[in-house]
């Protein structure tokens, strides 16, 4: 039974059968022989938090861990994983997998952090570092927001300068400005002073 386990942010929108990917017209002489294998899709994002929380199943805990952005919530889920293994002994191999999974979530703590191998030890380390981790994330998010705000301001200023100099802008020029980084925007802004055409600005 072919299964696709998908954990991307946007919901799955691709075909669920190989026939739909081939695209033969029904009048084709090969229509009868085209492959028609279907696969079962498990789209993690299609489950609500309440739905997953109500399931006493390890996959539900896995899905919740993969979608949780809050370090404090990760610690709560790690406790739930430990409780699950307490209720269902005999899954040593899976316990090791979850130890590795939770250990991988410590990446933001720095490359020199030694991640313990045991699931309980990993959980305790997460708990002790959760607040520091959260503050680091908040600071990084604030910095990224400030940088994006500056970039948008630079883009808006450049649009006004170009429209005043050359009139209404073609779509391609607006698109380039909308997707440019601050370095390019600054360079184009300097070129406006001497440019005779839009091509001189974006050359």
Secondary structure as GFF3:
##gff-version 3
##sequence-region A 1 203
A	DSSP	beta_strand	3	6	.	.	.	ID=ss1
A	DSSP	alpha_helix	18	22	.	.	.	ID=ss2
A	DSSP	three_ten_helix	31	33	.	.	.	ID=ss3
A	DSSP	beta_strand	40	43	.	.	.	ID=ss4
A	DSSP	three_ten_helix	44	46	.	.	.	ID=ss5
A	DSSP	alpha_helix	49	53	.	.	.	ID=ss6
A	DSSP	alpha_helix	58	67	.	.	.	ID=ss7
A	DSSP	alpha_helix	71	87	.	.	.	ID=ss8
A	DSSP	alpha_helix	92	104	.	.	.	ID=ss9
A	DSSP	three_ten_helix	107	109	.	.	.	ID=ss10
A	DSSP	alpha_helix	119	166	.	.	.	ID=ss11
A	DSSP	alpha_helix	171	179	.	.	.	ID=ss12
A	DSSP	alpha_helix	182	191	.	.	.	ID=ss13
A	DSSP	alpha_helix	198	202	.	.	.	ID=ss14
###
